[in-house]
């Protein structure tokens, strides 16, 4: 029983010690010109962004490249399908004569 009381006192002392360890500590204070420095950095960033509008030209170049590539792909597919269609149309009359069911010719 005496042991439990002693452990409770030690635990209470540790809690009190931890709570009192923050006495005398002051909170951090912001520098007086901190807000002005933030505004200056934002202004500098905007000026640099306006001086180098590379991003907008890159977007335009990407769209132009996409349009050109899609047109090349569409034309090449069109020519491929056109050549296949001309080959099929020449063999069609032969098919009709081979499978003439009514024998009228």
Secondary structure, DSSP 4 states (H G I P E B T S, - for coil): -HHHHHHHHHHHHHHHHHHHTTTTPPPP---TTHHHHHHHHHHHHHHHHHH-THHHHHHHHHHHHHHHHHHHHHHHHHHHHHHHHHHHHHHHHHHHHHT-SS---
